[in-house]
C-alpha cells in the first residue's frame, strides 16, 4: 500500500503532465469523484448559480475571467464552482456559494499547474469503454496542493487552465493585480522616509524627522561620534542594489567608499545595518570580496573600511574584535574563487576572524520546501490524492501520536531537510547576536551576492539584538531596511516580472557587477531583447528565502512568547500578502526599480492594510500577542543552542494539509484570547459602573449642598417670620391703641376707606407707608367720633384729661388740632415687613416721658 501511494504521488507531482498522459486510478478516485451523481447535482442546481461577474466576494478592481460549474474539489470531496479572476482562483461551495479557503488561491501564489487524466476502468472486457476523468492540479508556494475534478466531455477544464496560464504568469509587471486595484485607501508614506528615520534612531538623532523635502535636497547627512549618513549612492551609481542613503564610518571619505566598492561583488561594499547604542559595536553587511582564483587580491580601501567598523567610542584605547561571518559552506566559498569571488583572509584584516556558517544556497532551499510540501500533502487529512493520506479516513493520528512526536527530530520529514536549513539560519543569527552583545565585537556578514543568506542572518540578528524590531512598527522598519532597501531580489525569488522584463519601459534595469572582472550571476543578468525571462530561468531563480526567514521568526516567537508584540497569525497573514502580490511592497528587485516605476504611489501598501485590519478589534485582534511583555525582554535575546531545535510551524505548515492540527496549536491562545476579551468586557463594564457611581456621588453631593442651602433659607425664613410676627403684634397693639381696627390681607394693593378725607393732613404719611412691590396689605379703619364713646376711646379720655383746649362738655376749643381730628378720620397704610423693619416700631416707641 505504501508503495502504491508513493508511485501515485510521484506520477503527477514530478512535473507538468499533458492531457495525453494517463494516471491509473484506484478506489480513492472512485470515492472522490462520483461523476453520475455529480452530473445530476450540477443539472438540478445550475439554476441557483450566480450570473457571470456578479459575485459579492470580489475585491475592488477584481473581475471575473472564467468560471466552471459542477467542479469537485478532490481534497475535500466537495462540489462547487471554480471562478478565475484577475487576482485569484476561487472555489465556491455549491450549496452556500461561500468561498472554500483550501480551493481559493491568489494567482501569484500558484507555482505550477498540471492537467491530469485518470482512467476509470470498470471491468477488463469494458476497458475500451472506460471513462476518463479530467483533473487540474494546482501547486501553491504556500505549501498547498489542490486538485479539481471536471466533468468529462466538457471544455471547462481547458477554459480554466488557459485562464490560469495567462493570468498566473504575467509577462509585464503592470499586469499584476496590485496595479488594477490601485493604492485605494491603503496608502502609506514613502519608504525612504522611514529608512532615514531609522538611521536617525540608530545614530541617536531621534529628534530629527525625515521628510521628502529633506531627501530631495539631500540634507539628511547627520552623524554622531563614530558613524555618518552618506549620500554617496543617492543616484544609485555606485551600487544599483543598495539604498540611496548608507550608514558608514565617519572616518572614511566618500572617495574611499567608492574605491572600496570596486573590490566587492555587485559593488555591495561593507555598510552598517545596526550599531549598539552604548558599546558602539556594529553589525555590518556586504557581498563577497573579489580576491580572485588564487585568493591573493587585496584592496587597501576595503581593508581600511572594514577596520573602521571596529572603532572604539570616546577615544578608547585598543580596537575591538572583528568577526567576518561567511554564510556559505567553506567549499562553496572556495568554489566561487574560480569566478573571481571568494572569502577574506584573516591575515589581511587586523584582529579579525573568518567563520563559515554553512548555509546552503537558494536552490537547496527551493528543493527542500518542495519535498516538505509533498510530504505534508501525502500525510495530510486533505490530501490531493484521495486514498494516499494516512488521515483521510481517520486511520492514524498525525506523527504517530501527536504533533510534538512528529516534530521531535528534524529527520522525521523524510529527506526534506527544511528544518535543518531553518536551524542553520537560527544558529548563525544567534552566533552573530551573541558576539555583538556579549563581546562588544563587530561582525561583518556576507555570502556570495549579499542579498539572500546575508539578509536572513542580518535581519534575524537585528531582531535578537534590538527589542524595537520585535514590535509592529519596528518589524516593518526591519523588513523595509534589510530586505527591501538593501536589495533582496523579491521579483526573482517570488517569480514575478520586474521592470527589465516590461516592454513599456524605455530603459532596462540590469543588476550587473560594478567591476568587469566578476561576471554577474544568472539571476541578475540583463534579459536583453527578450520581453520576459524563460520558464526555466524563472524556475531557477525562485526560492523561499523570505518565507524561511519568517519561519525562523516563528521559531523565536515559540521560544520567547513574551518578547514579541505580534503573533504567529500576523506572520501568516504577512506571508500571504507577500505571495499574493495584492500590494506593491515586495515588487521589483531593488529600491531603485521600485522608485523608477513609482510603486509607492501606484499600488496599495501592505502595512497600511494590516494596520487597518488590526484597528477593527484593537488589542484583542488576533495579530496581537496576548503574552507580550516589553519589560520582560527589554534587551537582547540570546537563545542557547539547545533551544534552537526547530519544529513544524503548525499555523503555516499544516493549515492546508491538516487543518485540525493547525488549529490545535492555537487552542491555548484562543482560550487566552477569549479570556482576554472577557476581561476587557468586564473592565469596560467596571469603568462604566465606576463612572455612573462617580456621577451619582457628584449628584448626591450637589443635592446635599442644595439641601443645606434650603435648610439655611428655611431657618432664616423662620427667624424672619418670628420677627415679623412680633412686629405685626406690636403694630396691631399700637394702632389699636389709637382706636383703629387693623386687618392684614395678602394682595397686591391697599384699599383705604375713610369717613372724611385727609388729603391735606395725611398726604405725607400715606406716601411714606406705601410699597408697591409688597405682598401684604394692611388695612386700617378708623371709627368716626360719633360712633366711638369717650368711655371706650382712650385717646378721648386722655384729651379730656390732659388737653388744655378741652371744654367741660367734652368738646375742643381748638377743633383744628391734630389730636382732636385723629379720632374722626380714616387712615389707610400700605406696608410690608421691610417697611416695618425700617420704621423700627416697638412697644417702647409709644412710651411717654
Long-range contacts (C-beta under 8 A, 24 or more apart in sequence): 4-388, 5-378, 5-385, 5-387, 5-388, 8-385, 8-388, 9-374, 9-377, 9-378, 9-385, 9-388, 12-114, 12-116, 12-137, 13-139, 13-145, 13-374, 15-114, 16-112, 16-113, 16-114, 16-115, 17-114, 17-115, 17-116, 18-115, 19-115, 19-117, 20-117, 21-116, 21-117, 22-117, 22-118, 22-119, 22-132, 23-116, 23-117, 23-118, 23-119, 24-118, 24-119, 25-118, 25-119, 25-120, 25-121, 25-133, 26-386, 26-387, 27-387, 28-385, 28-386, 28-387, 28-388, 29-118, 29-120, 29-133, 29-386, 30-120, 31-77, 31-386, 31-387, 32-72, 32-74, 32-77, 32-149, 32-386, 33-72, 33-74, 33-133, 33-149, 35-131, 35-133, 35-151, 35-152, 38-70, 38-72, 38-79, 38-151, 39-70, 39-151, 41-70, 41-79, 41-94, 42-69, 42-70, 42-79, 42-151, 45-94, 46-70, 49-81, 49-97, 50-97, 55-83, 55-90, 55-92, 57-90, 57-99, 58-85, 59-87, 59-181, 60-181, 60-184, 61-86, 61-87, 61-177, 61-180, 61-181, 61-182, 62-86, 62-87, 62-88, 62-177, 62-180, 62-181, 65-163, 65-167, 66-159, 66-160, 66-162, 66-163, 67-160, 68-150, 68-156, 68-157, 68-159, 68-160, 69-156, 70-94, 70-150, 70-151, 70-156, 71-148, 71-149, 71-150, 71-151, 71-156, 72-148, 72-149, 73-100, 73-102, 73-103, 73-146, 73-147, 73-148, 73-149, 74-135, 74-147, 74-148, 74-149, 74-384, 74-386, 75-102, 75-103, 75-146, 75-147, 75-382, 75-383, 75-384, 76-100, 76-102, 76-382, 77-386, 78-103, 82-148, 82-156, 82-160, 84-160, 84-163, 84-164, 84-167, 86-167, 86-177, 86-180, 87-177, 87-180, 87-181, 87-580, 87-582, 88-580, 89-138, 89-164, 91-148, 102-144, 102-146, 102-382, 102-656, 103-146, 103-148, 105-138, 105-140, 105-142, 105-144, 105-146, 106-177, 106-576, 106-579, 106-580, 106-581, 106-582, 107-164, 107-167, 107-168, 107-177, 108-168, 108-176, 108-177, 108-494, 108-496, 108-579, 108-580, 108-581, 109-140, 109-141, 109-142, 109-576, 109-579, 109-580, 110-138, 110-139, 110-140, 110-141, 110-164, 110-168, 111-139, 111-140, 111-141, 111-495, 111-542, 112-137, 112-138, 112-139, 113-137, 113-138, 113-139, 113-161, 113-164, 113-165, 113-168, 114-139, 115-157, 115-161, 116-147, 136-160, 136-161, 137-384, 138-164, 139-373, 141-494, 141-495, 141-544, 141-547, 141-579, 142-575, 142-576, 142-579, 142-652, 142-656, 143-369, 143-372, 143-373, 143-376, 143-652, 143-653, 143-656, 143-657, 144-373, 144-377, 144-656, 144-657, 145-373, 145-374, 145-377, 145-384, 146-384, 147-384, 147-385, 170-496, 170-497, 171-497, 171-501, 171-531, 171-532, 172-497, 172-501, 172-502, 172-503, 172-504, 172-531, 172-532, 173-491, 173-496, 173-497, 173-498, 173-499, 173-501, 173-502, 173-587, 173-588, 173-597, 174-502, 174-504, 175-497, 176-496, 176-497, 176-581, 176-587, 177-581, 177-582, 178-581, 178-582, 178-583, 178-584, 178-587, 178-602, 178-603, 178-604, 179-584, 179-602, 179-603, 181-582, 181-603, 181-604, 182-602, 182-603, 182-604, 183-601, 183-602, 183-603, 183-604, 183-605, 184-604, 185-608, 185-612, 186-583, 186-604, 186-605, 186-606, 186-608, 186-609, 186-612, 187-604, 187-605, 187-608, 188-600, 188-605, 188-607, 188-608, 190-215, 190-600, 191-480, 191-484, 191-485, 191-591, 191-600, 192-243, 192-244, 192-245, 192-591, 194-476, 194-477, 194-480, 195-243, 195-245, 195-477, 195-480, 195-481, 195-485, 196-220, 196-229, 196-245, 197-477, 198-477, 198-481, 199-229, 199-245, 199-247, 201-468, 202-227, 202-247, 202-272, 202-274, 202-275, 203-227, 203-229, 203-247, 203-275, 204-277, 215-244, 220-245, 223-250, 224-250, 225-250, 225-313, 225-314, 226-250, 226-275, 226-280, 226-311, 226-313, 227-272, 227-275, 227-282, 230-254, 230-257, 232-257, 232-258, 236-591, 236-592, 238-267, 238-514, 239-266, 239-267, 239-268, 239-269, 239-514, 240-266, 240-267, 240-509, 240-510, 240-511, 240-590, 240-592, 241-266, 241-267, 241-268, 241-451, 241-486, 241-487, 241-511, 241-589, 241-590, 241-592, 242-267, 242-268, 242-271, 242-485, 242-486, 242-487, 242-591, 243-485, 243-486, 243-591, 244-591, 246-271, 246-272, 247-271, 247-272, 247-273, 247-275, 248-272, 248-305, 249-305, 249-308, 249-309, 249-311, 251-308, 251-311, 252-304, 252-305, 252-308, 256-301, 256-304, 256-305, 257-301, 257-305, 259-299, 259-301, 260-299, 260-301, 260-302, 260-304, 260-305, 261-514, 262-299, 262-514, 262-515, 263-289, 263-290, 263-297, 263-299, 263-301, 263-302, 263-515, 264-288, 264-289, 264-290, 264-302, 264-450, 265-289, 265-290, 265-341, 265-448, 265-449, 265-450, 265-513, 265-518, 266-449, 266-450, 266-511, 266-512, 266-513, 266-514, 266-520, 266-524, 267-513, 267-514, 267-515, 268-449, 268-450, 268-451, 268-487, 269-302, 269-305, 270-302, 270-305, 270-306, 270-309, 270-444, 272-309, 273-458, 273-462, 273-481, 273-482, 273-486, 274-458, 274-461, 274-462, 274-465, 274-466, 276-436, 276-437, 276-440, 276-465, 279-313, 279-440, 280-311, 280-312, 280-313, 280-320, 280-440, 281-320, 281-436, 281-439, 281-440, 281-441, 281-442, 282-309, 282-436, 282-442, 282-443, 283-432, 283-436, 283-442, 283-443, 283-445, 283-458, 283-461, 283-462, 283-465, 284-309, 284-442, 284-443, 284-444, 284-445, 285-444, 285-445, 285-446, 285-450, 285-454, 285-455, 285-458, 285-482, 285-486, 286-444, 286-445, 286-446, 286-450, 286-454, 287-446, 287-447, 287-448, 287-449, 287-450, 287-451, 287-454, 288-326, 288-333, 288-336, 288-341, 288-342, 288-343, 288-446, 288-447, 288-448, 288-449, 288-450, 289-341, 289-342, 289-343, 289-344, 290-340, 290-341, 290-342, 290-515, 290-517, 290-518, 291-337, 291-341, 291-342, 291-343, 291-344, 291-345, 292-337, 292-340, 292-342, 292-517, 293-337, 293-338, 293-340, 294-337, 295-337, 295-342, 295-343, 295-345, 298-348, 303-348, 303-349, 306-349, 306-352, 306-444, 307-349, 307-350, 309-442, 309-444, 310-351, 310-442, 319-350, 319-351, 320-351, 320-440, 320-441, 320-442, 321-351, 321-352, 321-353, 321-435, 321-439, 321-441, 321-442, 322-349, 322-350, 322-351, 322-352, 322-353, 322-441, 322-442, 322-443, 322-444, 323-352, 323-353, 323-355, 323-432, 323-435, 323-441, 323-442, 323-443, 323-444, 324-349, 324-352, 324-353, 324-354, 324-355, 324-443, 324-444, 324-446, 325-355, 325-357, 325-428, 325-431, 325-432, 325-443, 325-444, 325-445, 325-446, 325-457, 326-354, 326-355, 326-356, 326-357, 326-446, 326-447, 327-357, 327-359, 327-428, 327-445, 327-446, 327-447, 327-453, 327-454, 327-456, 327-457, 328-356, 328-357, 328-358, 328-359, 328-361, 328-447, 328-448, 328-453, 329-356, 329-358, 329-359, 329-360, 330-356, 330-358, 332-361, 332-448, 336-448, 339-518, 339-519, 340-517, 340-518, 340-519, 341-448, 341-518, 355-431, 357-424, 357-427, 357-428, 357-431, 357-453, 357-457, 358-424, 359-421, 359-424, 359-425, 359-428, 359-447, 359-453, 359-456, 359-457, 360-421, 360-424, 361-448, 361-452, 361-453, 362-452, 362-493, 362-541, 362-543, 362-545, 363-540, 363-543, 364-417, 364-421, 365-421, 365-543, 365-544, 365-545, 365-548, 366-542, 366-543, 366-544, 368-416, 368-417, 368-418, 368-421, 369-416, 369-418, 369-544, 369-547, 369-548, 371-413, 371-414, 371-415, 371-416, 371-417, 371-418, 372-413, 372-416, 372-418, 372-653, 375-413, 375-414, 375-416, 376-653, 376-654, 376-656, 376-657, 376-658, 377-657, 379-657, 379-658, 380-654, 380-656, 380-657, 380-658, 381-657, 381-658, 381-659, 381-660, 382-656, 382-657, 382-658, 382-659, 383-657, 391-658, 398-654, 398-658, 398-661, 403-648, 403-650, 403-661, 403-664, 403-665, 404-647, 406-648, 407-647, 407-648, 410-645, 410-646, 419-646, 419-647, 419-648, 421-548, 422-548, 422-551, 422-552, 422-555, 422-646, 423-644, 423-645, 423-646, 425-453, 425-456, 425-457, 425-460, 425-548, 425-549, 425-552, 426-460, 426-552, 426-555, 426-556, 426-639, 426-644, 426-646, 427-641, 427-644, 428-457, 429-456, 429-457, 429-460, 429-461, 429-463, 429-464, 429-552, 430-464, 430-638, 430-639, 430-641, 430-644, 432-457, 432-458, 432-461, 433-461, 433-464, 433-465, 433-636, 433-637, 433-638, 434-638, 436-461, 436-465, 437-465, 437-636, 437-638, 438-638, 448-521, 449-521, 449-524, 451-486, 451-487, 451-488, 451-489, 452-488, 452-493, 452-543, 452-545, 453-545, 455-482, 455-483, 455-486, 455-488, 455-545, 455-549, 456-545, 456-548, 456-549, 456-552, 458-482, 459-483, 459-549, 460-549, 460-552, 460-553, 460-556, 463-553, 463-556, 463-637, 464-556, 464-636, 464-637, 464-638, 464-639, 465-636, 466-636, 467-563, 467-630, 467-633, 467-634, 467-635, 470-563, 470-564, 470-565, 470-633, 471-565, 471-566, 471-630, 472-565, 472-566, 472-570, 472-611, 472-614, 472-623, 475-566, 476-607, 483-546, 484-585, 484-586, 484-591, 484-594, 485-591, 487-589, 487-590, 487-591, 488-545, 488-546, 488-589, 489-523, 489-524, 489-541, 489-589, 489-590, 490-546, 490-578, 490-586, 490-587, 490-588, 490-589, 491-587, 491-588, 491-589, 492-523, 492-524, 492-538, 492-541, 492-542, 492-589, 493-541, 493-542, 493-543, 493-544, 493-545, 493-546, 494-542, 494-578, 494-579, 494-581, 494-586, 495-538, 495-539, 495-541, 495-542, 496-581, 496-587, 497-532, 497-533, 498-587, 498-588, 498-589, 498-593, 499-588, 499-593, 499-596, 499-597, 500-526, 500-527, 501-527, 501-530, 501-531, 501-532, 501-533, 502-531, 503-531, 505-596, 505-597, 507-596, 509-589, 509-590, 509-592, 509-593, 509-596, 511-589, 511-590, 524-589, 546-575, 546-578, 546-586, 547-575, 547-579, 550-574, 550-575, 551-646, 551-649, 551-652, 552-646, 554-649, 554-651, 554-652, 555-644, 555-646, 555-647, 555-649, 556-637, 556-639, 557-625, 558-647, 559-639, 559-643, 559-644, 560-633, 560-637, 560-639, 561-625, 561-627, 562-627, 562-628, 562-629, 562-632, 562-633, 563-628, 563-632, 563-633, 563-637, 564-625, 564-628, 565-624, 565-625, 565-628, 565-630, 566-623, 566-624, 566-625, 567-622, 567-623, 567-624, 567-625, 567-626, 567-669, 568-649, 568-651, 568-652, 568-666, 569-622, 569-623, 569-651, 569-666, 570-610, 570-622, 570-623, 570-624, 571-651, 571-652, 572-651, 572-652, 572-655, 573-610, 573-613, 573-623, 574-606, 574-610, 575-652, 577-606, 577-609, 577-610, 578-606, 582-606, 583-609, 619-680, 620-673, 620-676, 620-677, 620-680, 622-673, 626-669, 626-672, 626-673, 626-676, 627-672, 720-833, 723-837, 724-833, 724-836, 727-833, 727-836, 727-837, 727-841, 728-836, 730-841, 730-842, 730-843, 731-778, 731-836, 731-841, 733-843, 734-841, 734-843, 734-845, 734-846, 735-780, 737-794, 737-846, 738-795, 738-822, 739-782, 739-783, 739-788, 739-793, 739-794, 739-795, 739-823, 740-780, 740-781, 740-782, 740-783, 740-827, 741-780, 741-781, 741-783, 742-778, 742-779, 742-780, 743-778, 743-779, 743-780, 743-781, 744-776, 744-777, 744-778, 744-779, 745-776, 745-777, 745-779, 746-775, 746-776, 746-777, 747-775, 747-776, 747-777, 748-775, 748-777, 749-777, 749-830, 750-777, 750-778, 750-779, 750-828, 750-829, 750-830, 751-777, 751-779, 751-828, 752-779, 752-780, 752-826, 752-827, 752-828, 752-830, 753-781, 753-826, 753-828, 754-782, 754-825, 754-826, 754-827, 754-828, 755-782, 755-784, 755-824, 755-825, 755-826, 756-824, 756-825, 756-826, 758-825, 758-826, 758-827, 761-818, 761-821, 761-825, 762-825, 762-827, 765-827, 765-829, 766-828, 766-829, 769-829, 769-830, 769-831, 769-835, 770-829, 770-830, 770-831, 771-830, 771-831, 771-832, 771-834, 771-835, 773-832, 774-830, 774-831, 774-832, 774-834, 774-835, 775-832, 776-831, 776-832, 776-833, 777-830, 778-829, 778-830, 778-831, 779-828, 780-826, 780-827, 780-828, 780-829, 781-826, 782-822, 782-823, 782-824, 782-825, 782-826, 782-827, 783-823, 784-824, 785-823, 785-824, 788-823, 793-823, 795-819, 795-822, 795-823, 796-823
